[in-house]
Amino acid sequence: MTDDLLALQHATDAALAAATDLRAWDAVRVGVLGKSGSLTEKLKGLGALPPEQRRERGAAINVAKDAITAAIEARKAVLEAAALDAKLAGERIDVTLPPALSALGLIHPISRTMDEMAAIFGAMGIAIAEGPDVEDDWRNFGALNIPAHHSAREDMDTFYLPGLNGEARRRVLRTHTSPVQVRTMLGQEPPIRVIVPGRTYRADHDATHSPMFHQVEGLVIDRGITLGHLKGCLIDFLRAFFGISSLPVRFRSSYFPFTEPSMEVDIGWNRRTGELGGGGDWLEILGSGMVHPKVLANCGIDPREWQGFAFGMGIERVTMLKHGIPDLRPFYESDIRWLRHYGFSALAAVALHEGV
């Protein structure tokens, strides 16, 4: 082996010994054996030599290449073993120590609002009632005094389902949670005090509407129930829910087929800033009224003996107002960043249920 090849081999051995990680090792390998490496350049120079010298020089270069390649691979094995040992040492854990704390999940704003509503109304002695998402046409519309020609019954607004064999009534994805009120009146003797939170479905979708959304409705039936009871219940609820003890509340005459008289309920707010509780403007928040005598009669309750009031509101709507959420659609997009921003600690939910 010629002096220049010996010098290259010694220089390569020294460079490999100085390489302390695989990145430095790879730099040495490329510098010697790469396309422009020092040993590769010597191979390229063979073409300029006479045939006799070319054969002898080529053999010497091949011997040097084999030795350098073996040294490079040996150093790689050493560095890989050292890297693995370092990784294992860094990942070593003491199994006798308590586990590290992991990130806790958060309560979705909708679930939080439903818990708040249950806590507030529960303090008024009002229980929770539940029912199926798929209802028949009579419970969803007919029993509630909604006539056949009403626009809410149109296919453009309501999701109808294929009827079963021999089924006289059409099935529908409930458009409100009022069918649960009907079920409660049919299955329970008065007095009745329930709220009905749950999913509802309507054919609508934009920044403020969703084809699936949540409502909470309330029903109170007893002897001697008046508008004063309705107004007191809703004023107390709205002020407790929004945390504003002096929240202005206004009742406006309206029309719903299932209540008589019917009222829209507004709260005070500032149209310019969006602040609740002041500003001289009014924002519609929910619908309410005294249960229509025909609805009571449809459910087997004598309206001459029993009276009641009912109300309903969109859970997403009041959640957006309370927490300053500008768009409805992210509620259902499963974006973990959105949930981390608007979600609530499970410990806070426990405190809510305990009345802390």
C-alpha positions as CSV (number, residue, x, y, z in Angstrom):
1,M,0.0,0.0,0.0
2,T,1.4,3.4,-1.0
3,D,2.2,6.2,1.4
4,D,-0.9,8.3,0.4
5,L,-3.3,5.4,0.9
6,L,-1.7,4.7,4.3
7,A,-2.0,8.3,5.2
8,L,-5.7,8.3,4.2
9,Q,-6.4,5.2,6.2
10,H,-4.7,6.7,9.3
11,A,-6.5,10.0,8.9
12,T,-9.8,8.1,8.6
13,D,-9.1,6.1,11.7
14,A,-8.4,9.3,13.6
15,A,-11.5,11.0,12.3
16,L,-13.6,8.0,13.3
17,A,-12.2,7.9,16.8
18,A,-13.1,11.6,17.2
19,A,-16.7,11.0,16.0
20,T,-18.8,10.9,19.2
21,D,-22.3,10.4,17.5
22,L,-23.8,9.0,14.4
23,R,-24.1,12.4,12.7
24,A,-20.3,13.0,13.0
25,W,-19.7,9.4,11.9
26,D,-21.7,9.8,8.8
27,A,-19.8,13.0,7.9
28,V,-16.5,10.9,8.0
29,R,-18.1,8.2,5.9
30,V,-19.3,10.6,3.2
31,G,-16.0,12.5,3.3
32,V,-14.1,9.3,2.4
33,L,-16.5,7.0,0.5
34,G,-19.1,9.5,-0.9
35,K,-19.3,10.6,-4.5
36,S,-16.8,13.3,-3.9
37,G,-14.9,11.5,-1.1
38,S,-11.1,11.4,-0.9
39,L,-10.9,7.6,-1.6
40,T,-13.5,7.9,-4.5
41,E,-11.4,10.7,-6.1
42,K,-8.4,8.3,-6.1
43,L,-10.5,5.7,-7.9
44,K,-11.5,8.2,-10.5
45,G,-7.8,9.0,-11.2
46,L,-7.1,5.4,-12.3
47,G,-8.2,6.2,-15.8
48,A,-5.3,8.5,-16.4
49,L,-2.6,5.9,-15.5
50,P,-0.8,3.5,-17.9
51,P,-2.3,-0.1,-17.9
52,E,0.5,-1.6,-15.9
53,Q,0.4,1.0,-13.2
54,R,-3.4,1.1,-13.2
55,R,-3.7,-2.6,-12.3
56,E,-1.3,-2.3,-9.4
57,R,-2.7,1.0,-8.2
58,G,-6.3,-0.3,-8.4
59,A,-5.4,-3.3,-6.2
60,A,-3.8,-1.1,-3.6
61,I,-6.9,1.2,-3.5
62,N,-9.2,-1.8,-3.1
63,V,-7.2,-3.1,-0.2
64,A,-7.3,0.4,1.4
65,K,-11.1,0.6,0.7
66,D,-11.8,-2.7,2.4
67,A,-9.8,-1.7,5.5
68,I,-11.5,1.8,5.7
69,T,-14.9,0.3,5.2
70,A,-14.4,-2.2,7.9
71,A,-13.2,0.5,10.3
72,I,-16.2,2.7,9.4
73,E,-18.7,-0.2,10.1
74,A,-17.0,-1.1,13.3
75,R,-17.2,2.5,14.6
76,K,-20.9,2.6,13.6
77,A,-21.6,-0.4,15.7
78,V,-19.9,1.1,18.7
79,L,-21.7,4.4,18.3
80,E,-25.1,2.7,17.8
81,A,-24.6,0.7,21.0
82,A,-23.6,3.8,22.9
83,A,-26.7,5.7,21.6
84,L,-29.0,2.8,22.6
85,D,-27.5,2.7,26.1
86,A,-28.0,6.5,26.5
87,K,-31.6,6.2,25.3
88,L,-32.3,3.4,27.8
89,A,-30.7,5.3,30.6
90,G,-32.7,8.4,29.8
91,E,-36.0,6.4,29.7
92,R,-35.3,4.6,32.9
93,I,-38.1,5.0,35.5
94,D,-38.4,4.1,39.1
95,V,-41.5,1.9,39.3
96,T,-41.8,2.6,43.0
97,L,-42.5,6.3,42.5
98,P,-46.1,7.5,42.1
99,P,-47.2,8.0,38.4
100,A,-46.7,11.4,36.8
101,L,-49.7,13.6,36.4
102,S,-51.3,13.5,33.0
103,A,-53.5,16.1,31.4
104,L,-57.1,15.9,32.6
105,G,-60.1,15.9,30.2
106,L,-62.4,18.9,30.1
107,I,-66.2,19.1,30.2
108,H,-67.8,20.2,27.0
109,P,-69.6,23.6,27.3
110,I,-73.0,22.0,26.4
111,S,-72.6,19.4,29.1
112,R,-71.6,22.2,31.6
113,T,-74.6,24.3,30.7
114,M,-77.0,21.3,31.1
115,D,-75.4,20.6,34.5
116,E,-75.9,24.2,35.6
117,M,-79.5,24.2,34.5
118,A,-80.2,20.9,36.3
119,A,-78.6,22.4,39.5
120,I,-80.6,25.7,39.3
121,F,-84.0,24.1,38.5
122,G,-83.2,21.2,40.9
123,A,-83.0,23.8,43.7
124,M,-86.5,24.8,42.8
125,G,-87.7,21.3,43.3
126,I,-87.9,20.5,39.5
127,A,-86.8,17.0,38.4
128,I,-85.4,15.9,35.0
129,A,-87.4,13.8,32.5
130,E,-86.0,12.1,29.5
131,G,-87.4,10.4,26.4
132,P,-86.5,9.0,23.0
133,D,-85.1,11.0,20.1
134,V,-87.4,9.3,17.6
135,E,-91.1,10.1,18.2
136,D,-94.4,9.6,16.5
137,D,-96.1,12.5,14.7
138,W,-98.9,12.7,17.3
139,R,-96.6,13.2,20.4
140,N,-94.3,15.6,18.5
141,F,-97.1,17.7,16.9
142,G,-100.7,16.6,17.3
143,A,-100.9,16.3,21.1
144,L,-99.3,19.8,21.3
145,N,-102.2,21.4,19.4
146,I,-100.0,22.0,16.3
147,P,-102.4,21.7,13.3
148,A,-101.7,19.7,10.2
149,H,-101.2,22.7,8.0
150,H,-98.5,24.2,10.4
151,S,-95.2,25.0,8.6
152,A,-93.2,23.2,11.3
153,R,-94.7,19.9,9.8
154,E,-93.2,20.5,6.4
155,D,-90.4,18.2,5.1
156,M,-88.2,21.2,4.6
157,D,-88.1,21.8,8.4
158,T,-88.6,18.3,9.9
159,F,-86.7,15.0,9.5
160,Y,-89.4,12.3,8.9
161,L,-88.5,8.6,9.1
162,P,-90.0,5.7,7.1
163,G,-92.9,4.1,9.0
164,L,-92.9,0.6,10.2
165,N,-95.3,-2.0,8.7
166,G,-98.8,-1.3,10.0
167,E,-97.7,1.9,11.8
168,A,-100.5,4.4,11.6
169,R,-98.5,7.4,12.8
170,R,-95.5,8.8,11.0
171,R,-92.2,8.7,12.9
172,V,-90.0,11.8,13.2
173,L,-86.8,12.9,14.7
174,R,-88.2,15.1,17.5
175,T,-88.1,18.8,16.6
176,H,-88.2,19.8,20.3
177,T,-88.2,18.0,23.6
178,S,-91.9,18.7,24.1
179,P,-92.9,15.1,23.3
180,V,-91.3,14.2,26.6
181,Q,-93.7,16.6,28.3
182,V,-96.5,14.7,26.6
183,R,-95.1,11.4,27.8
184,T,-94.8,12.7,31.3
185,M,-98.4,14.0,31.4
186,L,-99.7,10.7,30.0
187,G,-97.7,8.6,32.5
188,Q,-97.8,10.6,35.7
189,E,-100.5,12.1,37.7
190,P,-100.3,15.8,38.6
191,P,-98.7,17.7,40.2
192,I,-95.8,17.7,37.7
193,R,-92.5,19.6,37.9
194,V,-89.9,18.6,35.3
195,I,-87.3,20.0,32.9
196,V,-86.5,18.1,29.7
197,P,-82.9,18.6,28.4
198,G,-81.9,16.8,25.3
199,R,-81.1,16.6,21.6
200,T,-83.5,17.9,19.0
201,Y,-83.4,17.9,15.1
202,R,-84.4,20.4,12.4
203,A,-83.4,20.8,8.8
204,D,-81.3,23.9,9.2
205,H,-77.5,24.6,9.2
206,D,-75.5,27.8,9.4
207,A,-73.4,29.8,11.9
208,T,-76.3,30.0,14.4
209,H,-78.3,26.8,13.5
210,S,-77.4,23.2,13.5
211,P,-79.5,20.2,12.2
212,M,-78.9,18.6,15.6
213,F,-78.9,20.9,18.7
214,H,-80.0,20.8,22.3
215,Q,-83.0,22.3,24.1
216,V,-84.3,22.4,27.6
217,E,-88.0,22.7,28.2
218,G,-89.8,23.0,31.5
219,L,-93.3,21.9,32.6
220,V,-95.0,22.7,35.8
221,I,-98.6,21.5,36.4
222,D,-100.5,22.0,39.7
223,R,-103.7,23.6,41.0
224,G,-103.8,27.4,41.0
225,I,-100.7,27.9,38.7
226,T,-100.6,31.5,37.3
227,L,-98.5,33.7,35.1
228,G,-96.9,35.0,38.3
229,H,-95.4,31.6,39.0
230,L,-94.0,31.4,35.4
231,K,-92.5,34.8,35.6
232,G,-90.9,34.2,39.0
233,C,-89.5,30.9,38.0
234,L,-87.9,32.2,34.8
235,I,-86.6,35.5,36.3
236,D,-84.9,33.6,39.1
237,F,-83.4,31.1,36.7
238,L,-82.0,33.7,34.2
239,R,-80.5,35.8,36.9
240,A,-78.9,32.7,38.5
241,F,-77.7,31.3,35.3
242,F,-76.0,34.4,33.9
243,G,-74.8,35.4,37.4
244,I,-76.4,38.9,37.2
245,S,-78.7,39.6,40.2
246,S,-80.2,42.7,38.6
247,L,-80.6,41.2,35.1
248,P,-83.5,43.0,33.3
249,V,-86.1,40.5,32.1
250,R,-89.0,41.4,29.9
251,F,-92.1,39.3,28.9
252,R,-93.7,40.0,25.5
253,S,-97.0,38.7,24.2
254,S,-96.5,36.1,21.5
255,Y,-98.1,33.0,20.0
256,F,-97.4,29.3,20.3
257,P,-99.9,26.6,19.5
258,F,-99.3,24.7,22.7
259,T,-99.5,27.6,25.2
260,E,-102.2,30.3,25.8
261,P,-101.3,33.0,26.7
262,S,-97.8,32.8,25.2
263,M,-94.8,35.0,25.8
264,E,-91.4,35.6,24.5
265,V,-88.8,36.4,27.2
266,D,-86.1,39.0,26.6
267,I,-83.1,40.0,28.7
268,G,-81.3,43.3,28.8
269,W,-78.1,43.7,26.9
270,N,-75.9,46.1,25.1
271,R,-76.2,45.7,21.3
272,R,-73.0,47.5,20.6
273,T,-70.7,45.6,23.0
274,G,-72.6,42.4,23.5
275,E,-72.6,42.9,27.3
276,L,-75.5,41.3,29.2
277,G,-77.4,43.1,31.8
278,G,-77.4,46.7,30.5
279,G,-77.2,49.0,27.6
280,G,-80.9,49.7,27.1
281,D,-81.4,47.0,24.4
282,W,-83.3,43.7,24.6
283,L,-82.4,40.2,23.4
284,E,-84.9,37.4,22.9
285,I,-83.8,34.4,25.0
286,L,-86.7,31.9,25.2
287,G,-90.4,31.2,24.7
288,S,-92.9,30.4,27.4
289,G,-96.6,30.5,28.3
290,M,-99.5,28.8,30.2
291,V,-100.1,25.3,28.9
292,H,-103.0,25.3,26.5
293,P,-106.2,23.6,27.9
294,K,-106.3,21.4,24.7
295,V,-102.8,20.1,25.4
296,L,-103.8,19.2,29.0
297,A,-107.0,17.5,27.7
298,N,-105.1,15.6,25.0
299,C,-102.9,14.1,27.7
300,G,-105.8,13.1,30.0
301,I,-105.5,16.0,32.4
302,D,-108.7,18.0,33.3
303,P,-107.9,21.7,32.5
304,R,-110.7,22.8,34.8
305,E,-108.8,21.4,37.8
306,W,-105.2,21.7,36.8
307,Q,-103.2,24.5,35.3
308,G,-99.6,24.8,34.3
309,F,-96.9,26.7,32.5
310,A,-94.2,25.6,30.1
311,F,-91.0,27.1,28.6
312,G,-88.2,26.2,26.3
313,M,-84.8,27.5,25.2
314,G,-81.9,26.5,23.1
315,I,-78.9,25.3,25.2
316,E,-76.4,26.3,22.6
317,R,-77.8,29.8,22.4
318,V,-77.6,30.5,26.1
319,T,-74.1,28.9,26.3
320,M,-72.9,31.1,23.5
321,L,-74.2,34.2,25.2
322,K,-72.8,33.3,28.6
323,H,-69.3,32.4,27.5
324,G,-68.9,34.7,24.5
325,I,-68.8,31.9,21.8
326,P,-69.4,33.5,18.4
327,D,-70.1,30.5,16.2
328,L,-72.3,27.5,16.8
329,R,-70.5,25.1,14.4
330,P,-67.3,24.4,16.5
331,F,-69.5,22.9,19.2
332,Y,-69.6,19.7,17.0
333,E,-66.3,19.8,15.1
334,S,-64.3,17.8,17.8
335,D,-61.4,20.4,17.7
336,I,-59.4,19.7,20.8
337,R,-58.0,23.3,20.7
338,W,-61.5,24.7,20.9
339,L,-62.4,22.4,23.8
340,R,-59.2,23.4,25.7
341,H,-60.2,27.0,25.3
342,Y,-63.9,26.7,26.2
343,G,-64.0,23.5,28.2
344,F,-64.4,23.2,32.0
345,S,-62.6,21.3,34.6
346,A,-64.3,18.2,35.9
347,L,-63.5,19.3,39.4
348,A,-65.5,22.5,38.8
349,A,-68.4,20.3,37.7
350,V,-68.2,18.4,41.0
351,A,-68.3,21.7,42.9
352,L,-71.4,22.7,40.9
353,H,-73.2,19.5,41.8
354,E,-72.3,19.9,45.5
355,G,-73.6,23.5,45.5
356,V,-70.1,25.0,46.3
